């Protein structure tokens, strides 16, 4: 988790643990990622990485987020960022089938993960 917190710090993004109805979200105007404090540490890390994907790749696109096609694309890109970060952290050692099942990913993700 320390490496993720360092990544946030290097990018000038703050993280706040609070009670939420969802897992988390990023507020680009505040440069803050809000994370549901009831998640375990592993899930918090995943959500932070997902939201960091939004922060780094979609900072100027927040107006498009309300359009379903763009939202779907941005969510996919944020999930890809999270997955790549987790794969890089484990030096590429993981079970593709377990990842697809664990994250409830659809067909096509296996190609993205390899």
C-alpha positions in Angstrom: 0.0 0.0 0.0 2.9 2.3 0.6 3.8 2.4 -3.1 0.3 3.4 -4.0 0.3 6.2 -1.4 3.7 7.4 -2.8 2.2 7.5 -6.2 -0.7 9.6 -4.9 1.8 12.0 -3.3 4.0 12.3 -6.4 0.9 13.3 -8.4 -0.4 15.8 -5.8 -3.5 13.8 -5.1 -5.0 13.5 -1.6 -6.9 10.5 -0.4 -9.6 10.5 2.3 -11.3 7.5 3.9 -15.0 8.1 4.6 -18.3 6.3 4.8 -19.7 5.9 1.2 -22.5 4.0 -0.5 -20.0 3.0 -3.2 -16.3 2.0 -3.2 -14.9 5.4 -4.1 -14.7 8.3 -6.5 -12.3 11.0 -7.6 -13.1 14.7 -7.5 -10.9 16.4 -10.1 -11.7 19.9 -8.9 -10.3 19.0 -5.4 -7.7 16.5 -6.5 -9.0 14.1 -3.9 -9.8 10.4 -4.1 -12.5 9.4 -1.6 -12.4 5.8 -0.5 -15.0 3.8 1.4 -13.4 3.2 4.8 -15.3 -0.1 5.3 -13.3 -1.8 2.5 -10.5 -4.0 3.5 -6.9 -2.8 2.7 -6.6 -4.9 -0.4 -9.9 -3.6 -1.9 -9.0 0.0 -0.9 -5.8 -0.4 -2.8 -7.6 -1.6 -5.9 -10.1 1.3 -5.7 -7.3 3.8 -5.2 -5.6 2.5 -8.3 -8.8 2.6 -10.3 -9.5 6.2 -9.2 -5.9 7.1 -9.8 -6.4 5.9 -13.4 -9.2 8.5 -13.7 -7.1 11.2 -12.1 -4.1 10.7 -14.4 -5.9 9.9 -17.6 -9.2 11.7 -17.5 -8.5 14.9 -15.6 -9.7 17.2 -18.4 -12.6 14.9 -19.5 -14.9 15.1 -16.4 -17.6 16.9 -18.4 -17.9 13.8 -20.7 -18.3 11.4 -17.8 -22.1 11.8 -17.8 -22.3 10.5 -21.4 -22.8 6.7 -21.3 -20.4 5.9 -24.1 -17.6 8.0 -22.7 -18.2 6.9 -19.1 -18.0 3.2 -20.2 -14.7 4.0 -22.0 -13.2 5.9 -19.0 -14.3 3.2 -16.5 -12.6 0.6 -18.8 -9.4 2.6 -19.0 -9.4 3.1 -15.2 -9.8 -0.6 -14.6 -7.0 -1.3 -17.1 -4.8 1.1 -15.2 -5.6 -0.7 -11.9 -4.9 -4.1 -13.4 -1.7 -3.1 -15.0 -0.5 -1.6 -11.8 -1.3 -4.7 -9.8 0.3 -6.9 -12.5 3.5 -4.8 -12.5 3.6 -5.0 -8.7 3.5 -8.8 -8.8 6.1 -8.8 -11.5 3.7 -10.3 -14.0 2.9 -13.4 -11.9 -0.8 -14.1 -11.6 -3.5 -16.4 -12.7 -5.5 -14.9 -15.6 -8.6 -16.9 -14.9 -8.6 -16.0 -11.2 -8.3 -12.3 -12.1 -11.1 -12.4 -14.6 -13.4 -14.2 -12.1 -12.3 -12.1 -9.1 -13.0 -8.8 -10.8 -16.0 -10.0 -12.8 -14.4 -9.0 -16.1 -16.0 -9.9 -19.4 -14.7 -11.6 -22.5 -11.8 -9.8 -24.0 -10.0 -8.9 -20.8 -7.6 -11.9 -21.0 -6.0 -10.4 -24.1 -5.6 -7.1 -22.3 -4.0 -8.7 -19.3 -1.3 -10.6 -21.2 
